[in-house]
Amino acid sequence: MNTALAIALVVALTGAGQSSVPEKRLSARAALAQIRSNGPAAFINAYEHSAAWDRDILAGIEDADSSWLMAAKLLKPHADGAVSEEIGLALYGALPKRPFAVIPVLMQVYRSTAEEVCTQTFEAATPPQGVDSYLSQLEKALSRARSRTEIDMANQCREGVVATRNYVRDTLKK
């Protein structure tokens, strides 16, 4: 076997060029600092095709982490179609986890009411746990409203959930 072929085979088999050290995690704090210093569009361009995009950014938003929700609010208006949809899906994934933190973000980025952001068609994606389970989790989380603001938000969101259940029921009948 010639030397060049042997080197190519060793490189291919050992994954040379790939780091065996895991990529450093991107914290929400570091992301917010980058967004504020370089701008949302530059941040998106730097990360949208990186491992950190799904692993850290979208997962952090979907976990309803307050700092990642702030990042989503800053990024979403500057995102193109695919990136915007990914951020939106992550926000909707976060909704049943911390609705009183997520609804204001959704209201701002979509310039809509609580009822409107809680009225969903699931056209982009169906929740992994299924629509009925997702809506039940959201309703349960809304029942934890304590302040007047949360109670009002919960009541408006519940109207959207009812509209969503009706839409899903009527769509499935067809």
C-alpha positions in Angstrom: 0.0 0.0 0.0 1.5 3.4 -0.9 2.1 5.9 1.8 -0.5 8.5 0.7 -3.2 5.8 0.7 -2.1 4.6 4.1 -2.2 8.1 5.6 -5.6 8.8 4.0 -6.9 5.5 5.5 -5.6 6.3 9.0 -7.1 9.8 8.8 -10.4 8.4 7.8 -10.5 5.7 10.4 -9.3 7.9 13.3 -11.5 10.9 12.5 -8.4 13.2 12.3 -9.4 16.8 12.0 -12.2 16.2 14.5 -11.6 17.1 18.1 -12.0 14.4 20.6 -12.5 17.2 23.2 -16.2 18.1 23.4 -17.1 21.6 22.1 -17.5 24.1 24.9 -21.2 24.8 25.9 -22.5 28.2 25.1 -24.1 29.8 28.2 -27.0 32.1 27.9 -25.0 34.8 29.6 -22.2 34.6 27.0 -24.9 34.5 24.2 -26.6 37.6 25.5 -23.2 39.4 25.7 -22.5 38.5 22.1 -25.9 39.5 20.9 -25.6 42.9 22.7 -22.1 43.6 21.4 -22.3 42.2 17.9 -26.0 42.3 17.2 -28.6 39.6 16.7 -28.0 39.1 13.0 -24.3 38.5 13.5 -25.0 36.1 16.4 -27.4 34.1 14.2 -24.9 34.0 11.3 -22.2 32.8 13.7 -24.2 30.0 15.4 -27.1 28.8 13.2 -25.1 26.0 11.6 -23.1 25.1 14.8 -23.6 22.3 17.3 -24.4 25.0 19.8 -27.5 26.1 17.9 -29.5 23.0 18.7 -27.7 21.8 21.8 -27.5 25.1 23.7 -29.5 27.8 22.1 -32.7 26.1 21.0 -32.6 23.6 24.0 -32.1 26.6 26.4 -35.1 28.4 24.9 -37.2 25.2 25.0 -36.2 24.7 28.6 -37.8 28.1 29.3 -34.6 29.4 30.9 -35.1 33.1 31.6 -31.9 34.2 29.9 -32.5 32.1 26.9 -36.0 33.5 26.6 -34.5 37.0 26.6 -32.1 35.8 23.8 -35.1 34.5 21.8 -36.8 37.8 22.2 -33.8 39.6 20.8 -33.0 37.1 18.0 -36.5 36.3 16.6 -37.1 39.6 14.9 -33.8 39.3 13.1 -34.1 35.6 12.0 -35.0 34.4 8.5 -37.6 31.8 7.7 -36.0 28.6 8.9 -34.2 30.1 11.9 -37.3 32.1 12.8 -39.4 28.9 12.7 -36.9 27.0 14.9 -36.9 29.8 17.5 -40.7 29.9 17.4 -41.0 26.1 17.9 -38.5 26.3 20.8 -40.7 29.0 22.4 -43.8 27.0 21.9 -42.0 24.0 23.4 -41.3 26.2 26.5 -44.9 27.4 26.8 -46.3 24.6 29.0 -43.2 24.7 31.2 -43.3 28.4 32.2 -46.3 30.0 30.5 -46.1 33.3 32.4 -42.5 33.8 31.3 -43.1 32.6 27.7 -46.4 34.3 26.8 -45.0 37.8 27.1 -42.1 36.9 24.8 -44.5 35.3 22.3 -46.8 38.4 22.5 -43.8 40.7 21.8 -42.3 38.7 18.9 -45.6 38.0 17.2 -47.2 41.3 18.2 -50.2 39.4 19.3 -52.5 38.9 22.4 -52.2 36.1 24.9 -55.2 34.5 23.3 -53.7 34.7 19.8 -50.4 33.2 20.8 -52.2 30.3 22.7 -54.3 29.6 19.6 -52.2 27.0 17.7 -52.6 25.0 14.5 -49.5 22.8 14.9 -48.9 23.2 11.1 -45.1 23.6 11.6 -44.7 20.6 14.0 -46.7 18.5 16.3 -45.4 18.4 19.9 -43.5 15.2 20.7 -45.9 14.4 23.5 -48.9 14.8 21.2 -51.3 17.7 20.9 -53.7 16.7 23.7 -51.0 16.1 26.2 -49.3 19.3 25.3 -52.5 21.3 25.7 -53.3 19.5 29.0 -49.8 20.4 30.3 -50.3 24.0 29.3 -53.7 24.2 31.0 -52.2 22.7 34.2 -49.4 25.2 34.1 -51.9 28.0 33.6 -53.8 26.9 36.7 -50.8 28.0 38.8 -51.5 31.7 38.1 -51.1 33.7 41.3 -50.9 37.5 40.5 -53.7 39.5 38.8 -51.5 39.8 35.7 -50.9 36.0 35.6 -54.6 35.3 36.1 -55.6 37.6 33.3 -52.9 36.1 31.0 -54.1 32.6 32.0 -57.7 33.4 31.2 -56.8 34.8 27.8 -54.5 31.9 27.0 -57.2 29.4 28.0 -59.5 31.0 25.3 -56.7 30.2 22.8 -56.4 26.7 24.1 -60.2 26.2 23.6 -59.9 27.5 20.1 -57.0 25.2 19.5 -58.9 22.2 20.8 -61.8 23.1 18.5 -59.6 23.6 15.5 -57.9 20.2 16.1 -61.2 18.4 16.6 -62.8 20.0 13.5 -59.7 19.4 11.4 -59.5 15.8 12.4 -63.2 15.3 11.4 -62.5 16.2 7.8 
